[in-house]
Amino acid sequence: MIRKATLQDIPGILELVQDNLGTLLPRSHQDYVELIDTTWVADDDGKIVGSAVLEVYSPKIAEIRSFVVHKDYRGQGVGKGLISTAVDAAQSRNIREIMVVTSAREYFEKLNFGAALNEKFALFWNGK
């Protein structure tokens, strides 16, 4: 079941993130407190098995971040449900651009993510 996250869900979310640090950036308890209103979880009988956060940067752009599904629940539609819920929330706010930074490009392309309008790409300063 996909539902809005509560403050009581944060330890379970952090455990999932910790178990997937090879593909996720670490997040703090405070990060989730600040974004709890735009965080969703997949709940299987009280166990947090997935999570996604919609971070709204402006009235025009938001990012789906900290997306994770427990390895035992992958391939069952849990991730698709979380992403769909986050996209719906962004669209209900009339946010036109929803981005995701990911190493799972093919997965997100199946969910209608692709290059930005006019083939724009996000470029990051590499510190040199």
Backbone hydrogen bonds, N-H to C=O, Kabsch-Sander energy under -0.5 kcal/mol:
donor,donor_aa,acceptor,acceptor_aa,energy
3,R,41,V,-2.4
5,A,39,T,-2.9
9,D,6,T,-1.6
10,I,6,T,-0.5
10,I,7,L,-1.0
13,I,9,D,-2.2
14,L,10,I,-3.0
15,E,11,P,-1.8
16,L,12,G,-1.8
17,V,13,I,-2.5
18,Q,14,L,-2.8
19,D,15,E,-2.1
20,N,16,L,-0.5
20,N,17,V,-1.6
21,L,18,Q,-1.1
23,T,20,N,-1.9
24,L,20,N,-1.3
32,Y,28,S,-1.5
33,V,29,H,-2.0
34,E,30,Q,-2.5
35,L,31,D,-1.2
36,I,33,V,-1.0
38,T,35,L,-1.7
39,T,36,I,-1.3
40,W,52,A,-2.7
41,V,3,R,-2.8
42,A,50,G,-2.2
43,D,1,M,-3.0
43,D,41,V,-0.6
44,D,47,K,-2.9
45,D,43,D,-0.7
47,K,44,D,-1.3
48,I,46,G,-0.5
49,V,42,A,-3.0
49,V,47,K,-0.6
50,G,42,A,-0.9
51,S,68,V,-2.6
52,A,40,W,-1.9
53,V,65,R,-2.1
54,L,38,T,-3.1
55,E,53,V,-0.7
55,E,63,E,-3.2
56,V,54,L,-0.7
57,Y,55,E,-0.6
57,Y,61,I,-2.0
58,S,61,I,-1.7
62,A,97,E,-2.1
63,E,55,E,-2.7
64,I,99,M,-2.8
65,R,53,V,-2.6
65,R,63,E,-0.7
68,V,51,S,-2.5
70,H,49,V,-3.3
73,Y,70,H,-2.4
74,R,71,K,-0.7
76,Q,73,Y,-1.0
78,V,73,Y,-0.6
81,G,77,G,-2.1
82,L,78,V,-2.1
83,I,79,G,-2.8
84,S,80,K,-2.6
85,T,81,G,-2.1
86,A,82,L,-2.2
87,V,83,I,-2.8
88,D,84,S,-2.6
89,A,85,T,-2.0
90,A,86,A,-2.2
91,Q,87,V,-2.8
92,S,88,D,-2.2
93,R,89,A,-0.7
93,R,90,A,-1.0
94,N,91,Q,-1.7
95,I,90,A,-2.3
96,R,94,N,-0.5
97,E,60,K,-2.4
98,I,96,R,-0.5
99,M,62,A,-2.9
99,M,97,E,-0.5
102,T,100,V,-0.6
108,F,104,A,-1.7
109,E,105,R,-2.3
110,K,106,E,-1.7
111,L,107,Y,-0.5
111,L,108,F,-0.8
112,N,109,E,-1.5
113,F,108,F,-2.2
116,A,120,K,-1.4
119,E,116,A,-1.6
120,K,117,L,-1.0
